[in-house]
Amino acid sequence: GYLFQEGALFDSLTVMENVAFGLKYLTDKVRITGNKSEAKFYFRHSGYANGARTIPYKRQMENDSTRVMELSVRRMLDDNRLRDKRMKRLRLFAGTQTQFTAAKTAKTTAAKE
C-alpha cells in the first residue's frame, strides 16, 4: 500500500534522501487508499508469554498518528547501522502547529516586546 501526503516527499529524491533532509511530516494529513484503514493492523509484543497485541490502523491514528508514520518510514529504510541515524533526522508532528512554527512565533512576540 501507498501512503499519500500533501507535499511532504520530493518526487526526484529517494526515500533515504528525503529522510536525510529531516523533512517534517504533519501526520494528521496522511490518507491511505482502499480498504486498508479496516484491514491494516499494527503488532507489538511485550516479551512475555501471551503478550502479543494488535491495534487496528484507525485506533492507532486516533491514539498516536506519529507512530504510524514513524513505523512506515522505518520499514522503508534498509536494516543497517545507518537507519537509526536517519530516523533521528525525521521530524513528525501531529496537528497544525510544529516546533518550527512555535519557535518563530516565540521570536516574533519577544521582538515586539
C-alpha atoms as an extended CHARMM CRD file, in Angstrom:
* protein
*
       113  EXT
         1         1  GLY       CA              0.0000000000        0.0000000000        0.0000000000  PROA      1               0.0000000000
         2         2  TYR       CA              0.9640000000        3.5820000000       -0.5230000000  PROA      2               0.0000000000
         3         3  LEU       CA              0.8420000000        6.4660000000        1.9170000000  PROA      3               0.0000000000
         4         4  PHE       CA             -0.1890000000        9.7870000000        0.4180000000  PROA      4               0.0000000000
         5         5  GLN       CA              0.6330000000       13.1240000000        1.9640000000  PROA      5               0.0000000000
         6         6  GLU       CA              0.4130000000       16.6000000000        0.5250000000  PROA      6               0.0000000000
         7         7  GLY       CA              3.8220000000       17.9320000000       -0.4920000000  PROA      7               0.0000000000
         8         8  ALA       CA              5.9770000000       16.0530000000        2.0250000000  PROA      8               0.0000000000
         9         9  LEU       CA              8.0790000000       13.8960000000       -0.2860000000  PROA      9               0.0000000000
        10        10  PHE       CA             10.0670000000       15.1540000000       -3.2290000000  PROA      10              0.0000000000
        11        11  ASP       CA              9.4580000000       13.1010000000       -6.3590000000  PROA      11              0.0000000000
        12        12  SER       CA             13.0330000000       13.4790000000       -7.5780000000  PROA      12              0.0000000000
        13        13  LEU       CA             14.6060000000       12.0770000000       -4.3840000000  PROA      13              0.0000000000
        14        14  THR       CA             14.6810000000        8.5850000000       -2.9770000000  PROA      14              0.0000000000
        15        15  VAL       CA             13.1540000000        7.7140000000        0.3870000000  PROA      15              0.0000000000
        16        16  MET       CA             16.5670000000        7.7210000000        2.0330000000  PROA      16              0.0000000000
        17        17  GLU       CA             17.3930000000       11.1620000000        0.6480000000  PROA      17              0.0000000000
        18        18  ASN       CA             14.0450000000       12.5180000000        1.8350000000  PROA      18              0.0000000000
        19        19  VAL       CA             14.6220000000       11.1980000000        5.3510000000  PROA      19              0.0000000000
        20        20  ALA       CA             18.1750000000       12.5500000000        5.2790000000  PROA      20              0.0000000000
        21        21  PHE       CA             16.7960000000       16.0590000000        4.8060000000  PROA      21              0.0000000000
        22        22  GLY       CA             14.8770000000       15.7870000000        8.0530000000  PROA      22              0.0000000000
        23        23  LEU       CA             11.5420000000       16.6040000000        6.4900000000  PROA      23              0.0000000000
        24        24  LYS       CA              8.6990000000       17.4570000000        8.7740000000  PROA      24              0.0000000000
        25        25  TYR       CA              5.6030000000       15.3370000000        8.3960000000  PROA      25              0.0000000000
        26        26  LEU       CA              2.2090000000       16.5170000000        9.5420000000  PROA      26              0.0000000000
        27        27  THR       CA              0.8710000000       13.1110000000       10.4180000000  PROA      27              0.0000000000
        28        28  ASP       CA             -2.7940000000       14.0850000000       10.6290000000  PROA      28              0.0000000000
        29        29  LYS       CA             -2.8710000000       14.7320000000        6.8580000000  PROA      29              0.0000000000
        30        30  VAL       CA             -1.9090000000       11.1580000000        5.9690000000  PROA      30              0.0000000000
        31        31  ARG       CA             -4.5460000000        9.2760000000        3.9990000000  PROA      31              0.0000000000
        32        32  ILE       CA             -4.3760000000        5.6730000000        2.8130000000  PROA      32              0.0000000000
        33        33  THR       CA             -6.2660000000        4.2070000000       -0.1010000000  PROA      33              0.0000000000
        34        34  GLY       CA             -8.6130000000        1.2850000000       -0.4030000000  PROA      34              0.0000000000
        35        35  ASN       CA             -9.8100000000       -0.8170000000        2.4990000000  PROA      35              0.0000000000
        36        36  LYS       CA             -6.5340000000       -0.6070000000        4.4320000000  PROA      36              0.0000000000
        37        37  SER       CA             -7.9970000000        1.5070000000        7.2300000000  PROA      37              0.0000000000
        38        38  GLU       CA            -10.0470000000       -1.5110000000        8.3260000000  PROA      38              0.0000000000
        39        39  ALA       CA             -7.6780000000       -4.2800000000        7.2140000000  PROA      39              0.0000000000
        40        40  LYS       CA             -4.3180000000       -2.9390000000        8.4410000000  PROA      40              0.0000000000
        41        41  PHE       CA             -3.1090000000       -3.8590000000       11.9430000000  PROA      41              0.0000000000
        42        42  TYR       CA             -0.0480000000       -2.9520000000       13.9760000000  PROA      42              0.0000000000
        43        43  PHE       CA              1.5890000000       -5.6880000000       16.0190000000  PROA      43              0.0000000000
        44        44  ARG       CA              3.6590000000       -5.4430000000       19.1750000000  PROA      44              0.0000000000
        45        45  HSD       CA              4.7990000000       -7.9540000000       21.7630000000  PROA      45              0.0000000000
        46        46  SER       CA              5.6830000000       -7.4110000000       25.4070000000  PROA      46              0.0000000000
        47        47  GLY       CA              8.1460000000      -10.2870000000       25.5520000000  PROA      47              0.0000000000
        48        48  TYR       CA              6.0520000000      -12.2890000000       27.9780000000  PROA      48              0.0000000000
        49        49  ALA       CA              4.0080000000      -15.3640000000       27.1170000000  PROA      49              0.0000000000
        50        50  ASN       CA              0.6910000000      -14.3360000000       25.5040000000  PROA      50              0.0000000000
        51        51  GLY       CA              1.9800000000      -10.7710000000       25.2910000000  PROA      51              0.0000000000
        52        52  ALA       CA              1.0220000000      -10.1890000000       21.6500000000  PROA      52              0.0000000000
        53        53  ARG       CA             -1.1250000000       -7.1170000000       20.9660000000  PROA      53              0.0000000000
        54        54  THR       CA             -2.6280000000       -5.9600000000       17.6850000000  PROA      54              0.0000000000
        55        55  ILE       CA             -4.0240000000       -2.4740000000       17.1420000000  PROA      55              0.0000000000
        56        56  PRO       CA             -6.1580000000       -1.5270000000       14.1090000000  PROA      56              0.0000000000
        57        57  TYR       CA             -4.9380000000        1.3370000000       11.9170000000  PROA      57              0.0000000000
        58        58  LYS       CA             -7.8900000000        3.5800000000       12.7990000000  PROA      58              0.0000000000
        59        59  ARG       CA             -7.3130000000        3.2900000000       16.5440000000  PROA      59              0.0000000000
        60        60  GLN       CA             -3.5670000000        3.8020000000       16.1660000000  PROA      60              0.0000000000
        61        61  MET       CA             -4.1810000000        7.0080000000       14.1770000000  PROA      61              0.0000000000
        62        62  GLU       CA             -6.5040000000        8.2680000000       16.9110000000  PROA      62              0.0000000000
        63        63  ASN       CA             -4.0550000000        7.3900000000       19.7010000000  PROA      63              0.0000000000
        64        64  ASP       CA             -0.7290000000        8.3900000000       18.1300000000  PROA      64              0.0000000000
        65        65  SER       CA             -0.5980000000        9.2580000000       14.4470000000  PROA      65              0.0000000000
        66        66  THR       CA              3.1350000000        9.9880000000       14.5900000000  PROA      66              0.0000000000
        67        67  ARG       CA              3.8540000000        6.3370000000       15.4010000000  PROA      67              0.0000000000
        68        68  VAL       CA              2.1580000000        5.2380000000       12.1540000000  PROA      68              0.0000000000
        69        69  MET       CA              4.4330000000        7.4310000000       10.0290000000  PROA      69              0.0000000000
        70        70  GLU       CA              7.4960000000        6.5270000000       12.0760000000  PROA      70              0.0000000000
        71        71  LEU       CA              6.9090000000        2.8250000000       11.5010000000  PROA      71              0.0000000000
        72        72  SER       CA              6.2110000000        3.2690000000        7.7960000000  PROA      72              0.0000000000
        73        73  VAL       CA              9.4070000000        5.2650000000        7.1850000000  PROA      73              0.0000000000
        74        74  ARG       CA             11.4490000000        2.9210000000        9.3990000000  PROA      74              0.0000000000
        75        75  ARG       CA             10.2710000000       -0.0920000000        7.4030000000  PROA      75              0.0000000000
        76        76  MET       CA             11.1460000000        1.6440000000        4.1020000000  PROA      76              0.0000000000
        77        77  LEU       CA             14.7760000000        2.0720000000        5.1120000000  PROA      77              0.0000000000
        78        78  ASP       CA             17.3780000000       -0.6620000000        4.9460000000  PROA      78              0.0000000000
        79        79  ASP       CA             18.0790000000       -2.5200000000        8.1820000000  PROA      79              0.0000000000
        80        80  ASN       CA             21.6860000000       -1.4420000000        8.7420000000  PROA      80              0.0000000000
        81        81  ARG       CA             23.7750000000        0.7750000000       11.0130000000  PROA      81              0.0000000000
        82        82  LEU       CA             22.6860000000        3.9840000000        9.2800000000  PROA      82              0.0000000000
        83        83  ARG       CA             18.9480000000        3.5140000000        9.8420000000  PROA      83              0.0000000000
        84        84  ASP       CA             18.9720000000        4.8310000000       13.4240000000  PROA      84              0.0000000000
        85        85  LYS       CA             20.8910000000        7.9600000000       12.3870000000  PROA      85              0.0000000000
        86        86  ARG       CA             18.4430000000        8.6020000000        9.5750000000  PROA      86              0.0000000000
        87        87  MET       CA             15.4630000000        8.0920000000       11.8580000000  PROA      87              0.0000000000
        88        88  LYS       CA             16.8090000000       10.7570000000       14.2440000000  PROA      88              0.0000000000
        89        89  ARG       CA             16.5540000000       13.2980000000       11.4130000000  PROA      89              0.0000000000
        90        90  LEU       CA             12.8850000000       12.5530000000       10.8320000000  PROA      90              0.0000000000
        91        91  ARG       CA             10.5320000000       15.1610000000       12.2900000000  PROA      91              0.0000000000
        92        92  LEU       CA              6.9470000000       14.1100000000       12.9060000000  PROA      92              0.0000000000
        93        93  PHE       CA              4.1960000000       16.4070000000       14.1550000000  PROA      93              0.0000000000
        94        94  ALA       CA              0.5350000000       15.8040000000       14.8840000000  PROA      94              0.0000000000
        95        95  GLY       CA             -1.8240000000       18.6980000000       14.3420000000  PROA      95              0.0000000000
        96        96  THR       CA             -1.1600000000       22.0230000000       12.6610000000  PROA      96              0.0000000000
        97        97  GLN       CA              1.4650000000       23.5210000000       14.9710000000  PROA      97              0.0000000000
        98        98  THR       CA              5.0230000000       22.2950000000       14.6730000000  PROA      98              0.0000000000
        99        99  GLN       CA              8.0250000000       23.0910000000       16.8220000000  PROA      99              0.0000000000
       100       100  PHE       CA              9.3560000000       25.2610000000       13.9950000000  PROA      100             0.0000000000
       101       101  THR       CA              6.2730000000       27.4850000000       13.8530000000  PROA      101             0.0000000000
       102       102  ALA       CA              6.2040000000       27.6430000000       17.6500000000  PROA      102             0.0000000000
       103       103  ALA       CA              9.8100000000       28.8650000000       17.6800000000  PROA      103             0.0000000000
       104       104  LYS       CA              9.0400000000       31.5070000000       15.0480000000  PROA      104             0.0000000000
       105       105  THR       CA              6.0460000000       32.8750000000       16.9790000000  PROA      105             0.0000000000
       106       106  ALA       CA              8.0810000000       32.9820000000       20.1940000000  PROA      106             0.0000000000
       107       107  LYS       CA             10.7800000000       35.0300000000       18.4400000000  PROA      107             0.0000000000
       108       108  THR       CA              8.2770000000       37.4790000000       16.9610000000  PROA      108             0.0000000000
       109       109  THR       CA              6.4760000000       38.0240000000       20.2750000000  PROA      109             0.0000000000
       110       110  ALA       CA              9.7970000000       38.5470000000       22.0460000000  PROA      110             0.0000000000
       111       111  ALA       CA             10.8530000000       41.0700000000       19.3830000000  PROA      111             0.0000000000
       112       112  LYS       CA              7.5950000000       43.0260000000       19.7570000000  PROA      112             0.0000000000
       113       113  GLU       CA              8.0820000000       43.4410000000       23.4980000000  PROA      113             0.0000000000
